[in-house]
Structure formats: C-alpha cells, structure tokens
Amino acid sequence: MIQILLALVFLKDKSYLFLKNIGFVCLTGSCILIPYIFSARLGISNSGEFFFASLITSVITMILLYYRAVKITGISLGWWFTWLGCLAIAVSLQLTVVFHYVKL
C-alpha cells in the first residue's frame, strides 16, 4: 500500500506502468504459495518445511521481479530498496503475528 501511494504521488506519468508491473510481482508471489495452501487445506501436507520453502521461493521470486519492474519503469533503485524494507517488515509480521512461527 505504501508503494502504491508513493507511486501515485511521485511517479506521475510512470505510475501506471509501475503499478501494473508491481501488480504482476504480487500476483506471481501469491501464485507460488497456492500449492502449499491447497496441500494444507486438503490435508496432504502441512509441514513447516513445505511452508518455508514456498515462502522463500515466493520472496526470492518477488525480489527479482520487483527489481525488474523498477528497471523497466526506469525509476531509481531507491524504490526497490524501500520495497525490500517493507517486504522484510511484512514477512516478519506474517511469521510472528499471523502464523506464530517466530516468538519475539
């Protein structure tokens, strides 16, 4: 949400291209998690290893695709670094608050 608001405010004519590209990044990252979701819901596998492998694969893919989105849009790498910070916060919150995997 932070990146969307910043893009609308600061990127002007590049905002649509940037938002389209990061939308693809988010969609791809979410799709990578689908096999784990189905597997867990259907009782096939709910292992922590499968969850973490899915999460790591999703995060690494999104990092690479987001970098590509920034380069294609022709904006500063500062957008990518800001997003990395937001991603680290989001993953930390998911692991602690939502999934209770990491105790603080």
Secondary structure, DSSP 4 states (H G I P E B T S, - for coil): -HHHHHHHHH-GGGHHHHHHHHHHHHHHHHHHHHHHHHHHHTTS---HHHHHHHHHHHHHHHHHHHHHHHHHHT--THHHHHHHHHHHHHHHHIIIIIS--S--
